[in-house]
Amino acid sequence: MIARATNAGRWVLAALVLSLAGCGVFGIGSNSDAPKPTPLTPIEGGLAMKAAWSVSVGKAKGYSFMPELEGGRVYAASADGVITMIEEDTGRVVGKIETKRELSGGLAIEEGKIIVGTLKGDVLAYDVTGKNVWTANIAGEVIAPASASRKVAVIRTADGRIFGLGLDDGKRKWVYQRPMPVLMLRSETGVLSIGGDVLAGYPGGKLIALDIEDGKLTWEVTVSLPRGSTELERIADIAGVPVLDGPRVCAAAFQGKVACFEIQTRNMVWSRDIWSSRGLAVDAKNIYIADDNGNVHALDKAAGASVWKQDKLAYRRLTAPLLVNGRIVVGDGQGFLHVLSPDDGHFLGRLPTDGSAITRLVPAPGGLVAQTAGGSVVAVRF
C-alpha cells in the first residue's frame, strides 16, 4: 500500500504528517481515500469463543495503548491519564491511578513498576499501589510502550531516539540516536529488551542491537533497502518489534521485505518481498505476518517459502498476529477478532468487540486480552 503501487495503496501514508527535528513523520491510519474493508462472510461451525468480560478504561484518542497482565491483574492506560487495574478472572475494577497527564504511550509493567509516557516527553513510573515512584523527562514524544531488562527501562521516542533509564530511579544512563531520513513512519512500536541486548528497527530497513548497559551499537543488519525515486517511495522503516526464534531474529520492513538472520553471524537466512509495518508471530513451523494490505501470510521459517495466504481480510487494518493456544488471532479496524488455523489459514472463529479499531492484543491464560481505540479492554476465552 504505497505510492509506487496502486492508487488504492496510497492511503496508508496519508493519515497524519508531523514535523519532528526536521523530519516528516507519517502515521499509519485510514482516511476518506482508503479502500473499503472487505465484507466479512459467515463462519460455519466456528470455534466457541466469548468475551469473558469487557471494561471501559477511557478512549485512546489516536494513540495505541497496550494492556499488560501481572499478578492476576490487567493494567490498561488511556489518553485521559487514567490507569485502570482489573481483576483478570472476573473483570472487576480493583483500582485506578490518576496521573493527571494526557498519556500517549504505554503501558508496560517491569519489576512491579507501571510505566507510561506523554507527548511532552514525560516518563512516569508507579508502583502497583498507585504511588509515583519516579518521573523523568526525555524531551521527545513517547508513543510506544517501554521495555526493560537488567534494571534498565528502555524508552523510544517518535523521532527515533532510544533512552536507557534506571528502572529504580528513572535516571538517564544513556541515549542512542542516529541520522534520520527526510521521511519516516510514526510508529507506536517500541523496542525488544532481552538479556543484555536491545533490539530495534530503524528507517532504511535497518535492524540494530544495542548493549543495554551503555547503549552502544553492537551489531546492525539490513532487512530491506529503500527503493523508488521519491522520498515517499523510499520509506522502508522497520515499524514492528523484531521476533526472536532461537538463534535467529526476524523482522519486517514497510515497503520492503520480511527477513530472518542468524544472530551469531548476522548472516541473512532468507528474505521475502512482503510489506508490513506490523510485528511477527512465530511457532515451531512458521512465521506469521499481516501485510499492509490486510493479507495474513504463513511462511516456512526454515526457508521463507509461502505456506498459505488468507486474503479475505483485505483493507481491514489488521493488528500484528498473536499466537494463542496454537491458533492465529488478528484484530481489525472495525473491532473484530479473527481466529485462523495455523495449518492452512482458514477461519476458525470471529468475535466482535465495541466496533472501534483493536489496537493491541496480549496473551492471557485461556485466551487473550484486547484493547480498542474506543476504550474497551476485553478478555476473550476460547
For each residue, the residues with C-beta under 8 A, 3 or more apart:
1: 5 8 9 10 11 12 275 292 293
2: 5 9 10 12 13 232 233 235 255 275 292
3: 9 10 13 228 230 232 233
4: 227 228 233
5: 1 2 9 10
6: 9 10
7: 10
8: 1 11 35
9: 1 2 3 5 6 12 293
10: 1 2 3 5 6 7 13 14 33
11: 1 8 14 15 30 31 33 34 35
12: 1 2 9 15 28 277 292
13: 2 3 10 26 28 232 235
14: 10 11 31 33
15: 11 12 26 27 28 29 30 31
16: 26 27 29 186
17: 24 25 26 27
18: 24 25 27 158 186
19: 22 23 24 25
20: 23 25 141 158 159
21: 159 180
22: 19
23: 19 20 159 180 181 182 183 184
24: 17 18 19 182 183 184 231
25: 17 18 19 20 158 159 183 184 185 186
26: 13 15 16 17 183 184 185 186 235
27: 15 16 17 18 185 186
28: 12 13 15 185 186 187 239 277 292
29: 15 16 317
30: 11 15 34 317 333
31: 11 14 15 34
32:
33: 10 11 14
34: 11 30 31 315
35: 8 11 314 315
36: 315
37: 294 314 315 316 317 332 333 334
38: 294 312 313 314 315 316
39:
40: 336 350
41: 312
42:
43: 46 347 348 349 350
44:
45:
46: 43 49 347 348 349 350
47: 327 339 348 349 382
48: 349 382
49: 46 337 339 349 351 367 380 381 382
50: 351 380 381
51: 54 351 353 378 379 380
52: 91 367 379 380 381
53: 90 91 378 379
54: 51 91 353 354 376 377 378 379
55: 76 84 86 91 93 376 377
56: 375 376 377
57: 76 77 78 82 84 86 371 375 376 377
58: 78 79 80 82 84 375
59: 78 79 80 373 374 375
60: 63 64 65 78 79 359 371 372 373 374 375
61: 79 80
62: 79 373
63: 60 79 103 104 105 143 188
64: 60 143 188 359 360
65: 60 76 77 78 79 103 105 106 107 359 360 371
66: 106 107 108 145 359 360 362 371
67: 74 75 76 107 360 362 369 370 371 377
68: 74 75 76 107 108 109 362
69: 73 74 75 88 362 364 369
70: 73 75 109 112 128
71: 128
72: 87 88 89
73: 69 70 85 86 87 88 94 128
74: 67 68 69 85 86 87 88 364 369 377 379
75: 67 68 69 70 83 84 85 86 107 109 114
76: 55 57 65 67 68 83 84 86 107 371 377
77: 57 65 82 83 84 103 106 107 116
78: 57 58 59 60 65 81 82 84 103 375
79: 58 59 60 61 62 63 65 102 103 104
80: 58 59 61 102 103
81: 78 98 99 100 101 102 103
82: 57 58 77 78 96 97 98 99
83: 75 76 77 96 97 99 107 114 116 126 130
84: 55 57 58 75 76 77 78 93 95 96 377
85: 73 74 75 93 94 95 96 97 128
86: 55 57 73 74 75 76 91 92 93 94 377
87: 72 73 74 90 91 92 93 94
88: 69 72 73 74 364 365 369 379
89: 72
90: 53 87
91: 52 53 54 55 86 87 379
92: 86 87
93: 55 84 85 86 87 96
94: 73 85 86 87
95: 84 85 130
96: 82 83 84 85 93 130
97: 82 83 85 114 126 130
98: 81 82
99: 81 82 83 103 116 124 126
100: 81
101: 81 118 122 124
102: 79 80 81 118 119
103: 63 65 77 78 79 80 81 99 106 116 117 118
104: 63 79 117 118 119 141 142 143
105: 63 65 116 117 118 141 142 143 144 145 188
106: 65 66 77 103 115 116 117 142 145 146
107: 65 66 67 68 75 76 77 83 114 115 116 145
108: 66 68 114 115 116 145 146 147 148
109: 68 70 75 112 113 114 115
110: 113 115 146 147 148 153 167
111: 148 151 167
112: 70 109 127 128
113: 109 110 125 126 127 133 153 167
114: 75 83 97 107 108 109 125 126 127 128
115: 106 107 108 109 110 123 124 125 145 146 148 153
116: 77 83 99 103 105 106 107 108 123 124
117: 103 104 105 106 121 122 123 124 142 143 144 146 155
118: 101 102 103 104 105 121 122 124 142
119: 102 104 141 142 143
120: 137
121: 117 118 137 138 139 140 141 142 157
122: 101 117 118 135 136 137 142
123: 115 116 117 135 136 137 138 142 146 153 155 165 170
124: 99 101 115 116 117 118 132 134 135
125: 113 114 115 132 133 134 135 153 170
126: 83 97 99 113 114 130 131 132 133
127: 112 113 114 130 131 133
128: 70 71 73 85 112 114
129:
130: 83 95 96 97 126 127
131: 126 127
132: 124 125 126 135
133: 113 125 126 127 170
134: 124 125 169 170
135: 122 123 124 125 132 170
136: 122 123 165 170 171 172
137: 120 121 122 123
138: 121 123 142 155 157 161 163 165 172 175
139: 121
140: 121 157 158 159 161
141: 20 104 105 119 121 157 158 159
142: 104 105 106 117 118 119 121 122 123 138 155 156 157 158
143: 63 64 104 105 117 119 158 186 187 188
144: 105 117 155 156 158 187 188 189 190 191
145: 66 105 106 107 108 115 190
146: 106 108 110 115 117 123 153 154 155 190
147: 108 110 153 154 190 191 192 193 198
148: 108 110 111 115 151 152 153 154 167 193
149: 152 154 193 194 195 196 198 212
150: 195 196 212 213
151: 111 148 166 167 168
152: 148 149 164 165 166 167 173 193 212 213
153: 110 113 115 123 125 146 147 148 164 165 166 167 170
154: 146 147 148 149 162 163 164 165 190 191 193 198 212
155: 117 123 138 142 144 146 162 163 165 190
156: 142 144 160 161 162 163 190 191 200
157: 121 138 140 141 142 160 161 162 163
158: 18 20 25 140 141 142 143 144 186 187
159: 20 21 23 25 140 141 180
160: 156 157 177 178 180 184 202 203
161: 138 140 156 157 175 176 177
162: 154 155 156 157 175 176 177 191 198 200 210 215
163: 138 154 155 156 157 172 174 175 176
164: 152 153 154 172 173 174 175 198 212 215
165: 123 136 138 152 153 154 155 170 171 172 173
166: 151 152 153 169 170 171 172 173
167: 110 111 113 148 151 152 153
168: 151
169: 134 166
170: 123 125 133 134 135 136 153 165 166
171: 136 165 166
172: 136 138 163 164 165 166 175
173: 152 164 165 166 213 214 215
174: 163 164 214 215 216
175: 138 161 162 163 164 172 215
176: 161 162 163 210 215 216 217
177: 160 161 162
178: 160 202
179:
180: 21 23 159 160 184 203
181: 23 184 203 204 226 231 234 235
182: 23 24 231
183: 23 24 25 26 231 232 234 235
184: 23 24 25 26 160 180 181 203 235 237
185: 25 26 27 28 203 235 237 239 254 277
186: 16 18 25 26 27 28 143 158
187: 28 143 144 158 237 239 277
188: 63 64 105 143 144
189: 144 201 239 240 241 279
190: 144 145 146 147 154 155 156 241
191: 144 147 154 156 162 198 199 200 241
192: 147 198 199 200 241 242 244
193: 147 148 149 152 154 197 198 199 212
194: 149 197 199 244
195: 149 150 212
196: 149 150 211 212 213
197: 193 194 209 210 211 212 218
198: 147 149 154 162 164 191 192 193 209 210 211 212 215
199: 191 192 193 194 207 208 209 241 242 244 249
200: 156 162 191 192 207 208 209 210 242
201: 189 206 207 208 223 237 238 239 240 241 242 251 253
202: 160 178 206 207 208 237 238
203: 160 180 181 184 185 206 235 236 237
204: 181 222 225 226 236 237
205: 222 223 224 225 226 236 237 238 253 256 257
206: 201 202 203 220 221 222 223 238
207: 199 200 201 202 220 221 222 223 238 242 249 251 261
208: 199 200 201 202 217 219 220 221
209: 197 198 199 200 217 218 219 220
210: 162 176 197 198 200 215 216 217 218
211: 196 197 198 214 215 216 218
212: 149 150 152 154 164 193 195 196 197 198 215
213: 150 152 173 196
214: 173 174 211
215: 162 164 173 174 175 176 198 210 211 212
216: 174 176 210 211
217: 176 208 209 210 220
218: 197 209 210 211
219: 208 209 266
220: 206 207 208 209 217
221: 206 207 208 261 266 268
222: 204 205 206 207 225
223: 201 205 206 207 238 251 252 253 256 257 258 259 271
224: 205 236 253 255 256 257 259 271
225: 204 205 222 236 256
226: 181 204 205 234 235 236 255 256
227: 4 233 234 236 255 256
228: 3 4 232 233 234 255
229: 233
230: 3 233 234
231: 24 181 182 183 234 235
232: 2 3 13 183 228 235
233: 2 3 4 227 228 229 230 255
234: 181 183 226 227 228 230 231
235: 2 13 26 181 183 184 185 203 226 231 232 254 255
236: 203 204 205 224 225 226 227 253 254 255 256
237: 184 185 187 201 202 203 204 205 253 254 277
238: 201 202 205 206 207 223 242 251 252 253 254
239: 28 185 187 189 201 253 254 277 278
240: 189 201 251 252 276 277 278 279 280 320
241: 189 190 191 192 199 201 279
242: 192 199 200 201 207 238 249 250 251 280
243: 249 250 251 279 280 281 282 287
244: 192 194 199 248 249
245: 248 249 250 260 282 287 301
246:
247: 262 263 264
248: 244 245 260 261 262 263 269
249: 199 207 242 243 244 245 260 261 263
250: 242 243 245 258 259 260 261 280 282 287 301
251: 201 207 223 238 240 242 243 258 259 280
252: 223 238 240 256 257 258 259 274 275 276 277 278 279 280 289
253: 201 205 223 224 236 237 238 239 256 257 258 275 276
254: 185 235 236 237 238 239 275 276 277 292
255: 2 224 226 227 228 233 235 236 275
256: 205 223 224 225 226 227 236 252 253 273 275
257: 205 223 224 252 253 271 272 273 274
258: 223 250 251 252 253 271 272 274 276 280 287 289 299 304
259: 223 224 250 251 252 268 269 270 271 272
260: 245 248 249 250 268 269 270 271 287 301 304
261: 207 221 248 249 250 266 267 268 269
262: 247 248 265 266 267 269
263: 247 248 249 266
264: 247
265: 262
266: 219 221 261 262 263
267: 261 262
268: 221 259 260 261 271
269: 248 259 260 261 262 304
270: 259 260 303 304
271: 223 224 257 258 259 260 268 304
272: 257 258 259 299 304 306
273: 256 257
274: 252 257 258 289 291 297 299
275: 1 2 252 253 254 255 256 291 292 293
276: 240 252 253 254 258 289 290 291 292
277: 12 28 185 187 237 239 240 252 254 292
278: 239 240 252 289 290 292 318 319 320
279: 189 240 241 243 252 320 321
280: 240 242 243 250 251 252 258 287 288 289 320 321
281: 243 287 288 289 320 321 322 323 328
282: 243 245 250 286 287 288 301 323
283: 286 288 323 326 342
284:
285: 300 301 307 342
286: 282 283 298 299 300 301 307 342
287: 243 245 250 258 260 280 281 282 298 299 301
288: 280 281 282 283 296 297 298 299 321 323 328 342
289: 252 258 274 276 278 280 281 296 297 299 321
290: 276 278 294 295 296 297 318 319 320 321 330
291: 274 275 276 294 295 296 297
292: 1 2 12 28 254 275 276 277 278
293: 1 9 275 314 315
294: 37 38 290 291 313 314 315 316 317 318 332
295: 290 291 309 310 311 313 314
296: 288 289 290 291 309 310 313 318 321 328 330 340 345
297: 274 288 289 290 291 306 308 309 310
298: 286 287 288 306 307 308 309 328 342 345
299: 258 272 274 286 287 288 289 304 305 306 307
300: 285 286 303 304 305 306 307
301: 245 250 260 282 285 286 287 304
302:
303: 270 300
304: 258 260 269 270 271 272 299 300 301
305: 299 300
306: 272 297 298 299 300 309
307: 285 286 298 299 300
308: 297 298 344 345
309: 295 296 297 298 306 345
310: 295 296 297 313 340 345 346 347
311: 295 314
312: 38 41 347
313: 38 294 295 296 310 316 318 330 332 338
314: 35 37 38 293 294 295 311
315: 34 35 36 37 38 293 294
316: 37 38 294 313 332 333 334 336
317: 29 30 37 294 332 333 357
318: 278 290 294 296 313 330 331 332 333
319: 278 290 322 330 331 332 358 359 360 361
320: 240 278 279 280 281 290 330 361
321: 279 280 281 288 289 290 296 328 329 330
322: 281 319 328 329 330 361 362 363 368
323: 281 282 283 288 326 327 328 329 342 363
324: 327 329 339 363 367 368 382
325: 366 367 382
326: 283 323 342
327: 47 323 324 339 340 341 342 348 382
328: 281 288 296 298 321 322 323 339 340 341 342 345
329: 321 322 323 324 337 338 339 340 361 368
330: 290 296 313 318 319 320 321 322 337 338 340 361
331: 318 319 335 336 337 338 357 358 359 361 370
332: 37 294 313 316 317 318 319 335 336 337 338 357 358
333: 30 37 316 317 318 357 358
334: 37 316 355 357
335: 331 332 352 353 354 355 356 357 358 372 374
336: 40 316 331 332 350 351 352 353 358
337: 49 329 330 331 332 350 351 352 353 358 361 368 370 380
338: 313 329 330 331 332 347 349 350
339: 47 49 324 327 328 329 347 348 349 350 382
340: 296 310 327 328 329 330 345 346 347 348
341: 327 328 344 345 346 347 348
342: 283 285 286 288 298 323 326 327 328
343:
344: 308 341
345: 296 298 308 309 310 328 340 341
346: 310 340 341
347: 43 46 310 312 338 339 340 341 350
348: 43 46 47 327 339 340 341
349: 43 46 47 48 49 338 339 382
350: 40 43 46 336 337 338 339 347
351: 49 50 51 336 337 380
352: 335 336 337 355
353: 51 54 335 336 337 356 358 370 372 376 378
354: 54 335 372 374 375 376 378
355: 334 335 352 374
356: 335 353 372 373 374 375 376
357: 317 331 332 333 334 335 372 373 374
358: 319 331 332 333 335 336 337 353 361 370 371 372 373
359: 60 64 65 66 319 331 371 372 373
360: 64 65 66 67 319 370 371
361: 319 320 322 329 330 331 337 358 368 369 370
362: 66 67 68 69 322 368 369 370
363: 322 323 324 368
364: 69 74 88 367 368 369 379
365: 88
366: 325 381 382
367: 49 52 324 325 364 379 380 381 382
368: 322 324 329 337 361 362 363 364 379 380
369: 67 69 74 88 361 362 364 377 378 379 380
370: 67 331 337 353 358 360 361 362 376 377 378 380
371: 57 60 65 66 67 76 358 359 360 376 377 378
372: 60 335 353 354 356 357 358 359 375 376 377 378
373: 59 60 62 356 357 358 359
374: 59 60 335 354 355 356 357
375: 56 57 58 59 60 78 354 356 372
376: 54 55 56 57 353 354 356 370 371 372
377: 54 55 56 57 67 74 76 84 86 369 370 371 372
378: 51 53 54 353 354 369 370 371 372
379: 51 52 53 54 74 88 91 364 367 368 369
380: 49 50 51 52 337 351 367 368 369 370
381: 49 50 52 366 367
382: 47 48 49 324 325 327 339 349 366 367
